[in-house]
Amino acid sequence: CLVIVLIGGNDILGTTSAGDFDRELLDLLRSAAAPGRTLVVIDLPLPPLGHWFGAAFRDRAGEAGALLLSRRILGKVFSKPENTVDG
């Protein structure tokens, strides 16, 4: 079973603190983890001074045993017109 975790950027752009994001990301990954599952976390582009969110992605993915996939790879997938249906 493959579980892909791709979180939208509203928390990062909104009022969510980095500490809250960090805790909630860990809770999410722990709830998704189970024997026989492979977790993949996709990080997001970060705003200026958003390095704490990037650290949360790296640290919590590692703690949960998840693979961290760079947003650059995801960007290459989405940049091909045949890979999206909404443009």
C-alpha positions, 0 to 999 in steps of 0.5 A, a space after each residue: 500500500 502506498 500512501 502519498 501525503 501532499 499538504 496544501 500551502 494554506 497552513 504555511 501561508 496562513 496563521 498556523 505556527 510552525 510548531 502547530 504545523 510540526 505537531 499536526 504533521 507528525 500526528 498525520 504521519 503517525 496515523 497513516 503509518 502501518 505495517 505494509 504501508 509505504 509513506 511518501 511525503 511531498 514537501 512544498 515551496 516555502 515562503 521567505 523565512 518559512 524554513 521551519 516548515 521545511 524542517 518539519 517536513 524533513 524531520 517528521 518524514 524521517 521520524 515516521 519512516 516516510 520517504 521525502 519527495 522533493 517538490 521539484 520532482 512533483 513540478 516536473 510531473 505537473 509541468 507536462 500538459 498530458 499529466 493534468 486534466 484541469 490545466 
